[in-house]
């Protein structure tokens, strides 16, 4: 679970998954029920867009189910209605986007992570990672998003279609 801190520090983990892995220990023992997944606002530093961006969640009806396998892997299934509002803190300009997914996050026994998302999702990548994969730092994507992480490093990112470059839309 410590790997989540590295992922979040890199800004590579999707916004809608921010609390998923940290909530795992508390939710893992609750069986195969759907649990409400709370979301907290956060601010992206200016290094992402050239200005600070506040991300809030005006609509959060997202739920997760935690599944454990015999090999020790944990899978988090996410579904529901979820929207982010992105606000340029310099100008006050804001946009609200549907980022409902659904998605599946698998944490393997070795600590590596695989995220497979469908539908509309938010993508948050540090400038270095965005440049490496040829993607915007903050965007709304659709048609499929997959990324994997191992030992605190993003090993692959695949995006079918970028719908909104959030930094450009807020400029």
N, C-alpha and C positions, 0 to 999 in steps of 0.2 A: 504494500500500500504506500510505502514511502516514495515509490516512483511517481505517484500522482503529483507530489510536490514539485518534482523535476519537470513533469509535463506542463503543469500550470505555470511554473516559472518561465518556461520557454514560450508560453503563450500558444502552444500548439494544440492543446486540447480544446475541443469544441465547446462553445459557451454552454450549450444545453447539457453537457456532461460534467460541468465543473464540480457539482456536488456528488455525483454518482459514486465515484470510487472512494471518497472519504466517508461516505455514509455506509459503505459495505459492511463493516463489522457490526454495526447496529441493526442493519436490516437482514443480514444473512441468516440469522436464526429464526426468522419469522415465517418460514415456509414459503410455499408457492403462491402467495397472495400478491395482489397489486397494491402497492403502497404509494401514497402521495409523495412527490419529490419536490421539496421546497427549493426556491431559487432566490439568491440574494443579489442585489445590485453590486456592480463593480465598476472601476474606472481603469481604462487602458491608458498606459503612459503615452506621452507624445511621440515616442519612438515608433509606434505603430502607424500613425496617420499624419504626423507632423503637428498634431494638436491632441489634447486629451479627449477621450471619448468615454462618456458615461453610458453604461449598459444597464437598463432596467428591464423588468419583466411585467408588463401591464396585464398580460393574460398568462396564467400558469395553472393549467389543468393537466399537468403531466404526471404520469404514474410510471412506476418501475416494478419489475418482478425480478427477484434475485434467484438464480439457479446455481447449484453446486454440482460438480461432477465427481466421479470416483477418483479421477487423477488429481483433484485439488483445484481445478479451474473454477472460476466463478464467472457466470454470464449474467449481465444486466440487460433486461429487455425494457425499452422505453417507448411510451406511446402517449398520445393525448394532445390537447391543444396548448400551444406554447408560442408566445410572441415576445420579441425583443424590441425595445425602443433604444436607438442609438442617438446620442446627443453630443454634438460638437460643443465642448465646454467654453470655447473661445467666442463662438458666434450665437450659440443657442439653437442653431438649426438642428432639427431632429427628424428621423424617419422611424417608422414602426414596420417590422417585417415578421411574417409568419415563419417560424423555425420549428415546426411541429414534428419533423422527422417522419417516421419512426426510426429507431436505431437499436443496435445490438452491440454491447461492449463486452469483450471477453478478456479477463485477466488470467493468464496462465500461471502455473506453479512457479516458473522461473522469473515471474514478475513482468514479463512482456505483455503488451496490450494490443488488441486488435479491435478497431472500431469500424463497423459497417453501418452506414446510415442511408436511408432512402428518403425520397420526398424533398422538402425544403429544410435546409439546416444552416446554421451559422458556422463559419470557419474563422478561427483566430490563429494566425501564424506570426511568429517573430519575423522581423525584416530579413534576417539571415535565412531562415527556413523558407519564407515566401520566395525569396530570390532563388534559392536552390531548386525549388520545384516549379518556378515560373508562375506563381499565383499571387493574388492580392493578400495583404496582411490581414484584412478584415473583410469578409465577404459573405454573401448569401449564395448558397449553391443548391442545385437541384439535380435530380436524376441519378444520384448515387455519390457517396463520399466514403472513401475507405482510407484509413491510415493505420500504420502499425508502429509500435515503439518498443525498443529493447534497450535495457541498461540506461534509460534516461535519454535516449536519442531517437529521433524520428527516423525510421528506416525506409518508410514509403508513404506517399500521399497520392491518392488518385481522386480526381474530381471530374465528374461528367460535364457539368456546365455551371459557370459562374453567372448568376442572375443579376446580382448587385455588388459592385465594388463599393463598400460602405464608406471608405475614406473619400473616394471621388464624389459620392452622393452628398456627403456632408461638407465638402469644400466650398 
